[in-house]
Amino acid sequence: MNRAEKLEKTASHVFHRHFQQSYPVAVRGEGCYIVDRDGRRYLDASGGAAVSCLGHDHPAVIQAIKDQLDRLPYAHTSFFTNEPSEALAEHLVARAPEGLSKVYFVSGGSEANETAFKLARQYFVEVGQPERHRIIARRQSYHGNTLGALSVGGNMARREMFQPLLIETSHIVPCYAYRYKQPGETDEAFGRRAADELEAEILRLGPETVAAFIAEPVVGATSGAVPPVAGYFKRIREICNQYGVLLIFDEIMCGMGRTGTLFACEQDGVAPDLLTCAKGLGAGYQAIGATLVAERISEAIASGSGFFQHGFTYIGHPAACAAGLAVQRTIEDEGLLDRVREQGAALRTRLEARFGNHHHVGDIRGRGLFLGLELVAERGSRAPFDPARKIFARVRAEAMARGLMCYPGGGTIDGIRGDHVLLAPPYIVGTDQLDTIVERLGEAIDAATATTEG
Ligand SMILES: Cc1ncc(COP(=O)(O)O)c(C=O)c1O
């Protein structure tokens, strides 16, 4: 490549995700579609990364942000509180699982989890148990890319390069029935066995050293919408209570209505001590995340040192909170939780009709409008594709070529082997659009799996 060609190739000064890939330039949003500079339209079947739950041009949300910018764009939280953050906290707490009574607003998912880990740690220092510092998580989970969140995440491939920088964490088995439930085992028995690994790990580490256990109620990006079996989280809650360990639910991807209830854990009948959310909170209209905090944790800090040793420049950002509030009000005003359940069932029916006997689709799973397909080389044996074929990346490219955004991932089984496709369309997705999603996805999967070369 000569210098002129190199310059042409590197004309952009943006540090993009992949150097070997070129990206269409997105210029406009229209409902469930993103339109690029050449006028091509992409049907968004994944909300980007399960973010854009109201589509890409919701007028009430856009107006709320404009109004807030006209009034007050920003005021640092060491000097002021602000109206949108107060109102959004009130809205969330009024609907939150039992016991959660305070909200710490940040700018995204990783920050929300870092906040949860530090709150867990400070809580134990405040209540006179300073030896509690360890965090236990599950393999094949994703909790973010900042160093603390990456340390806790269970996707080994994402961690490998940064291993020397990571904090020591333990990982137990995920509640991933398609791969881990044994033949003849009931859901209850499998859930119990998977949950009991937490108890074994707490005992191995020494309960007096363990601060928290974190899990995504429905596992998203790294596993493809894996829901727990019935009873699993009840047993997890029991174990946490027994050993005085805090339970953190990472609802960054699965929360805010994505599974058909505002909080995913409502469907498991279990309340955590800390809950993080982000993507569907601001629906992509602004960068916002939040950590919901149990009364006993905030109370321990309030009546102890009185100050959480933490903070970022943009916490409680007024424009971000105004967006979050407008998104959450829209979800209620437009009855979108019902719609997620209805359209989720309709999408699932279509997926089962199209892929239920597909040679390369081993499992169809998820809740609400948060659905995953696990791709396999052979349905009967559940054997995965050779990871070198990068089937997931091919599916993404084939889908984009057909004007469809979906969210495939690799390393589903152990960070290296396995492929899945995650679907998380906007809650406003139309029934015709569901047909289009399944039709284009079917073509993309067939094209991606038909190729045999490397
Ligand atoms: C479950 C979960 N936790 C945490 C994160 C990290 O969020 P962010 O990318 O906003 O930092 C993500 C992002 O995909 C996620 O899905």
PDBQT file of the ligand as one rigid body, heavy atoms in Angstrom, charges set to zero:
ROOT
HETATM    1  C1  LIG A 501     -24.831  -6.691  31.250  1.00  0.00    +0.000 C 
HETATM    2  C2  LIG A 501     -23.912  -5.548  30.921  1.00  0.00    +0.000 A 
HETATM    3  N1  LIG A 501     -23.218  -4.972  31.920  1.00  0.00    +0.000 NA
HETATM    4  C3  LIG A 501     -22.405  -3.929  31.680  1.00  0.00    +0.000 A 
HETATM    5  C4  LIG A 501     -22.229  -3.419  30.411  1.00  0.00    +0.000 A 
HETATM    6  C5  LIG A 501     -21.307  -2.267  30.172  1.00  0.00    +0.000 C 
HETATM    7  O1  LIG A 501     -22.010  -1.129  29.807  1.00  0.00    +0.000 OA
HETATM    8  P1  LIG A 501     -21.283   0.083  29.065  1.00  0.00    +0.000 P 
HETATM    9  O2  LIG A 501     -20.831  -0.425  27.744  1.00  0.00    +0.000 OA
HETATM   10  O3  LIG A 501     -22.356   1.138  28.978  1.00  0.00    +0.000 OA
HETATM   11  O4  LIG A 501     -20.158   0.520  29.935  1.00  0.00    +0.000 OA
HETATM   12  C6  LIG A 501     -22.941  -4.001  29.358  1.00  0.00    +0.000 A 
HETATM   13  C7  LIG A 501     -22.760  -3.515  27.968  1.00  0.00    +0.000 C 
HETATM   14  O5  LIG A 501     -23.039  -4.202  27.013  1.00  0.00    +0.000 OA
HETATM   15  C8  LIG A 501     -23.796  -5.103  29.621  1.00  0.00    +0.000 A 
HETATM   16  O6  LIG A 501     -24.479  -5.688  28.636  1.00  0.00    +0.000 OA
ENDROOT
TORSDOF 0
